[in-house]
Amino acid sequence: MADEVRQHMLECEARTWLRNGYNTPERIQELTLMIANRRGQVSAERLIEEMRRQWRRRSEWLN
């Protein structure tokens, strides 16, 4: 159950960053640095990977 909640939170965060315009290489690099400074490199990479997954699925959630 806890893993499902964490995954859902990660998906929501990834969608939020995408909605806020973090969808170009420059903005992704900026976000990666910001997240890595706060939470570590592994967390930043996990978020960016989830953002890529959400970008491919954006027609399902983007209105």
N, CA, C and O atoms as CSV, one atom per row, in Angstrom:
chain,resi,resn,atom,element,x,y,z
A,1,MET,N,N,0.820,-1.204,0.000
A,1,MET,CA,C,0.000,0.000,0.000
A,1,MET,C,C,0.861,1.265,0.000
A,1,MET,O,O,0.594,2.194,-0.761
A,2,ALA,N,N,1.872,1.304,0.832
A,2,ALA,CA,C,2.719,2.483,0.909
A,2,ALA,C,C,3.416,2.757,-0.422
A,2,ALA,O,O,3.576,3.913,-0.814
A,3,ASP,N,N,3.833,1.690,-1.122
A,3,ASP,CA,C,4.476,1.873,-2.424
A,3,ASP,C,C,3.514,2.484,-3.431
A,3,ASP,O,O,3.913,3.311,-4.251
A,4,GLU,N,N,2.257,2.083,-3.374
A,4,GLU,CA,C,1.248,2.640,-4.285
A,4,GLU,C,C,1.045,4.125,-4.014
A,4,GLU,O,O,0.897,4.920,-4.942
A,5,VAL,N,N,1.040,4.485,-2.755
A,5,VAL,CA,C,0.862,5.895,-2.384
A,5,VAL,C,C,2.057,6.709,-2.858
A,5,VAL,O,O,1.891,7.791,-3.421
A,6,ARG,N,N,3.261,6.191,-2.633
A,6,ARG,CA,C,4.474,6.902,-3.087
A,6,ARG,C,C,4.470,7.090,-4.602
A,6,ARG,O,O,4.818,8.156,-5.110
A,7,GLN,N,N,4.071,6.035,-5.315
A,7,GLN,CA,C,4.033,6.125,-6.775
A,7,GLN,C,C,3.008,7.161,-7.227
A,7,GLN,O,O,3.265,7.937,-8.147
A,8,HIS,N,N,1.867,7.169,-6.587
A,8,HIS,CA,C,0.834,8.147,-6.936
A,8,HIS,C,C,1.334,9.573,-6.681
A,8,HIS,O,O,1.106,10.469,-7.494
A,9,MET,N,N,2.011,9.776,-5.560
A,9,MET,CA,C,2.551,11.103,-5.243
A,9,MET,C,C,3.610,11.514,-6.269
A,9,MET,O,O,3.661,12.675,-6.676
A,10,LEU,N,N,4.450,10.573,-6.686
A,10,LEU,CA,C,5.470,10.857,-7.695
A,10,LEU,C,C,4.820,11.237,-9.024
A,10,LEU,O,O,5.263,12.174,-9.687
A,11,GLU,N,N,3.777,10.516,-9.412
A,11,GLU,CA,C,3.063,10.832,-10.650
A,11,GLU,C,C,2.459,12.229,-10.587
A,11,GLU,O,O,2.547,12.992,-11.549
A,12,CYS,N,N,1.850,12.561,-9.463
A,12,CYS,CA,C,1.240,13.889,-9.296
A,12,CYS,C,C,2.289,14.988,-9.353
A,12,CYS,O,O,2.079,16.028,-9.977
A,13,GLU,N,N,3.424,14.753,-8.695
A,13,GLU,CA,C,4.486,15.761,-8.721
A,13,GLU,C,C,5.023,15.939,-10.139
A,13,GLU,O,O,5.245,17.066,-10.583
A,14,ALA,N,N,5.228,14.845,-10.841
A,14,ALA,CA,C,5.736,14.917,-12.218
A,14,ALA,C,C,4.775,15.700,-13.099
A,14,ALA,O,O,5.208,16.535,-13.894
A,15,ARG,N,N,3.494,15.447,-12.972
A,15,ARG,CA,C,2.499,16.174,-13.769
A,15,ARG,C,C,2.493,17.660,-13.425
A,15,ARG,O,O,2.337,18.507,-14.304
A,16,THR,N,N,2.662,17.966,-12.160
A,16,THR,CA,C,2.674,19.368,-11.738
A,16,THR,C,C,3.849,20.109,-12.374
A,16,THR,O,O,3.678,21.204,-12.910
A,17,TRP,N,N,5.036,19.514,-12.315
A,17,TRP,CA,C,6.198,20.174,-12.925
A,17,TRP,C,C,5.993,20.346,-14.431
A,17,TRP,O,O,6.362,21.379,-14.990
A,18,LEU,N,N,5.412,19.349,-15.086
A,18,LEU,CA,C,5.156,19.468,-16.520
A,18,LEU,C,C,4.167,20.594,-16.808
A,18,LEU,O,O,4.360,21.379,-17.736
A,19,ARG,N,N,3.112,20.665,-16.009
A,19,ARG,CA,C,2.134,21.739,-16.192
A,19,ARG,C,C,2.752,23.113,-15.961
A,19,ARG,O,O,2.313,24.102,-16.549
A,20,ASN,N,N,3.766,23.174,-15.109
A,20,ASN,CA,C,4.430,24.443,-14.798
A,20,ASN,C,C,5.530,24.796,-15.790
A,20,ASN,O,O,6.317,25.711,-15.546
A,21,GLY,N,N,5.590,24.078,-16.903
A,21,GLY,CA,C,6.484,24.458,-17.985
A,21,GLY,C,C,7.859,23.827,-17.971
A,21,GLY,O,O,8.736,24.257,-18.720
A,22,TYR,N,N,8.070,22.836,-17.154
A,22,TYR,CA,C,9.365,22.154,-17.138
A,22,TYR,C,C,9.337,21.037,-18.174
A,22,TYR,O,O,9.228,19.857,-17.841
A,23,ASN,N,N,9.438,21.444,-19.450
A,23,ASN,CA,C,9.334,20.473,-20.536
A,23,ASN,C,C,10.322,20.729,-21.665
A,23,ASN,O,O,10.166,20.203,-22.767
A,24,THR,N,N,11.335,21.536,-21.389
A,24,THR,CA,C,12.416,21.745,-22.347
A,24,THR,C,C,13.714,21.260,-21.709
A,24,THR,O,O,13.800,21.176,-20.483
A,25,PRO,N,N,14.709,20.943,-22.505
A,25,PRO,CA,C,15.979,20.468,-21.922
A,25,PRO,C,C,16.573,21.438,-20.893
A,25,PRO,O,O,17.103,21.015,-19.865
A,26,GLU,N,N,16.481,22.718,-21.177
A,26,GLU,CA,C,17.035,23.707,-20.251
A,26,GLU,C,C,16.285,23.719,-18.932
A,26,GLU,O,O,16.897,23.751,-17.864
A,27,ARG,N,N,14.961,23.693,-19.003
A,27,ARG,CA,C,14.144,23.714,-17.787
A,27,ARG,C,C,14.299,22.404,-17.004
A,27,ARG,O,O,14.299,22.415,-15.773
A,28,ILE,N,N,14.429,21.289,-17.708
A,28,ILE,CA,C,14.629,19.997,-17.043
A,28,ILE,C,C,15.954,20.005,-16.293
A,28,ILE,O,O,16.032,19.516,-15.166
A,29,GLN,N,N,16.986,20.552,-16.904
A,29,GLN,CA,C,18.283,20.636,-16.237
A,29,GLN,C,C,18.185,21.508,-14.984
A,29,GLN,O,O,18.725,21.157,-13.935
A,30,GLU,N,N,17.505,22.624,-15.095
A,30,GLU,CA,C,17.292,23.511,-13.952
A,30,GLU,C,C,16.556,22.773,-12.827
A,30,GLU,O,O,16.948,22.859,-11.663
A,31,LEU,N,N,15.505,22.060,-13.174
A,31,LEU,CA,C,14.729,21.315,-12.187
A,31,LEU,C,C,15.561,20.202,-11.555
A,31,LEU,O,O,15.506,19.990,-10.343
A,32,THR,N,N,16.327,19.500,-12.374
A,32,THR,CA,C,17.172,18.424,-11.860
A,32,THR,C,C,18.138,18.948,-10.811
A,32,THR,O,O,18.303,18.332,-9.758
A,33,LEU,N,N,18.768,20.060,-11.081
A,33,LEU,CA,C,19.700,20.649,-10.116
A,33,LEU,C,C,18.988,21.065,-8.834
A,33,LEU,O,O,19.486,20.829,-7.733
A,34,MET,N,N,17.833,21.676,-8.982
A,34,MET,CA,C,17.078,22.133,-7.824
A,34,MET,C,C,16.655,20.948,-6.942
A,34,MET,O,O,16.826,20.986,-5.723
A,35,ILE,N,N,16.110,19.910,-7.557
A,35,ILE,CA,C,15.656,18.745,-6.802
A,35,ILE,C,C,16.856,18.004,-6.198
A,35,ILE,O,O,16.791,17.561,-5.051
A,36,ALA,N,N,17.932,17.869,-6.945
A,36,ALA,CA,C,19.123,17.177,-6.440
A,36,ALA,C,C,19.700,17.894,-5.224
A,36,ALA,O,O,20.162,17.246,-4.285
A,37,ASN,N,N,19.677,19.212,-5.235
A,37,ASN,CA,C,20.187,19.961,-4.087
A,37,ASN,C,C,19.333,19.761,-2.846
A,37,ASN,O,O,19.845,19.790,-1.727
A,38,ARG,N,N,18.055,19.562,-3.034
A,38,ARG,CA,C,17.141,19.415,-1.894
A,38,ARG,C,C,16.994,17.972,-1.429
A,38,ARG,O,O,16.957,17.701,-0.229
A,39,ARG,N,N,16.910,17.038,-2.392
A,39,ARG,CA,C,16.581,15.650,-2.049
A,39,ARG,C,C,17.620,14.630,-2.466
A,39,ARG,O,O,17.529,13.466,-2.078
A,40,GLY,N,N,18.595,15.036,-3.238
A,40,GLY,CA,C,19.614,14.108,-3.712
A,40,GLY,C,C,19.427,13.757,-5.178
A,40,GLY,O,O,18.342,13.902,-5.741
A,41,GLN,N,N,20.514,13.292,-5.780
A,41,GLN,CA,C,20.536,12.999,-7.205
A,41,GLN,C,C,19.596,11.861,-7.578
A,41,GLN,O,O,18.945,11.917,-8.621
A,42,VAL,N,N,19.516,10.839,-6.748
A,42,VAL,CA,C,18.656,9.692,-7.060
A,42,VAL,C,C,17.192,10.135,-7.137
A,42,VAL,O,O,16.464,9.717,-8.038
A,43,SER,N,N,16.768,10.966,-6.210
A,43,SER,CA,C,15.387,11.463,-6.227
A,43,SER,C,C,15.122,12.306,-7.463
A,43,SER,O,O,14.053,12.223,-8.067
A,44,ALA,N,N,16.101,13.117,-7.832
A,44,ALA,CA,C,15.947,13.950,-9.027
A,44,ALA,C,C,15.811,13.078,-10.269
A,44,ALA,O,O,14.955,13.328,-11.117
A,45,GLU,N,N,16.642,12.073,-10.374
A,45,GLU,CA,C,16.576,11.184,-11.541
A,45,GLU,C,C,15.256,10.421,-11.581
A,45,GLU,O,O,14.683,10.224,-12.653
A,46,ARG,N,N,14.779,9.996,-10.429
A,46,ARG,CA,C,13.493,9.288,-10.354
A,46,ARG,C,C,12.360,10.200,-10.824
A,46,ARG,O,O,11.479,9.772,-11.570
A,47,LEU,N,N,12.388,11.453,-10.386
A,47,LEU,CA,C,11.354,12.408,-10.788
A,47,LEU,C,C,11.405,12.669,-12.292
A,47,LEU,O,O,10.366,12.680,-12.952
A,48,ILE,N,N,12.590,12.878,-12.832
A,48,ILE,CA,C,12.717,13.151,-14.269
A,48,ILE,C,C,12.238,11.955,-15.086
A,48,ILE,O,O,11.575,12.129,-16.108
A,49,GLU,N,N,12.563,10.755,-14.649
A,49,GLU,CA,C,12.089,9.556,-15.353
A,49,GLU,C,C,10.568,9.479,-15.315
A,49,GLU,O,O,9.936,9.143,-16.317
A,50,GLU,N,N,9.982,9.788,-14.171
A,50,GLU,CA,C,8.515,9.779,-14.072
A,50,GLU,C,C,7.916,10.869,-14.948
A,50,GLU,O,O,6.860,10.670,-15.548
A,51,MET,N,N,8.579,12.015,-15.029
A,51,MET,CA,C,8.094,13.077,-15.910
A,51,MET,C,C,8.075,12.599,-17.359
A,51,MET,O,O,7.150,12.919,-18.106
A,52,ARG,N,N,9.079,11.844,-17.754
A,52,ARG,CA,C,9.106,11.295,-19.115
A,52,ARG,C,C,7.933,10.342,-19.339
A,52,ARG,O,O,7.294,10.373,-20.391
A,53,ARG,N,N,7.651,9.493,-18.343
A,53,ARG,CA,C,6.506,8.577,-18.468
A,53,ARG,C,C,5.196,9.361,-18.564
A,53,ARG,O,O,4.332,9.050,-19.384
A,54,GLN,N,N,5.066,10.367,-17.726
A,54,GLN,CA,C,3.843,11.161,-17.732
A,54,GLN,C,C,3.711,11.960,-19.029
A,54,GLN,O,O,2.597,12.172,-19.507
A,55,TRP,N,N,4.804,12.395,-19.591
A,55,TRP,CA,C,4.755,13.137,-20.858
A,55,TRP,C,C,4.171,12.246,-21.956
A,55,TRP,O,O,3.381,12.706,-22.780
A,56,ARG,N,N,4.564,10.974,-21.962
A,56,ARG,CA,C,4.031,10.042,-22.966
A,56,ARG,C,C,2.548,9.775,-22.753
A,56,ARG,O,O,1.839,9.445,-23.704
A,57,ARG,N,N,2.063,9.914,-21.509
A,57,ARG,CA,C,0.663,9.649,-21.183
A,57,ARG,C,C,-0.158,10.937,-21.054
A,57,ARG,O,O,-1.299,10.879,-20.597
A,58,ARG,N,N,0.374,12.070,-21.432
A,58,ARG,CA,C,-0.268,13.349,-21.140
A,58,ARG,C,C,-1.674,13.491,-21.712
A,58,ARG,O,O,-2.477,14.249,-21.168
A,59,SER,N,N,-1.988,12.793,-22.779
A,59,SER,CA,C,-3.346,12.893,-23.347
A,59,SER,C,C,-4.383,12.325,-22.376
A,59,SER,O,O,-5.562,12.668,-22.464
A,60,GLU,N,N,-3.960,11.469,-21.460
A,60,GLU,CA,C,-4.887,10.895,-20.471
A,60,GLU,C,C,-5.230,11.858,-19.342
A,60,GLU,O,O,-6.323,11.783,-18.781
A,61,TRP,N,N,-4.310,12.766,-18.998
A,61,TRP,CA,C,-4.521,13.609,-17.828
A,61,TRP,C,C,-4.501,15.096,-18.101
A,61,TRP,O,O,-4.955,15.876,-17.263
A,62,LEU,N,N,-3.993,15.512,-19.242
A,62,LEU,CA,C,-3.892,16.941,-19.528
A,62,LEU,C,C,-5.176,17.441,-20.178
A,62,LEU,O,O,-5.573,16.978,-21.247
A,63,ASN,N,N,-5.803,18.379,-19.521
A,63,ASN,CA,C,-7.066,18.942,-20.048
A,63,ASN,C,C,-6.889,20.390,-20.379
A,63,ASN,O,O,-7.831,21.039,-20.833
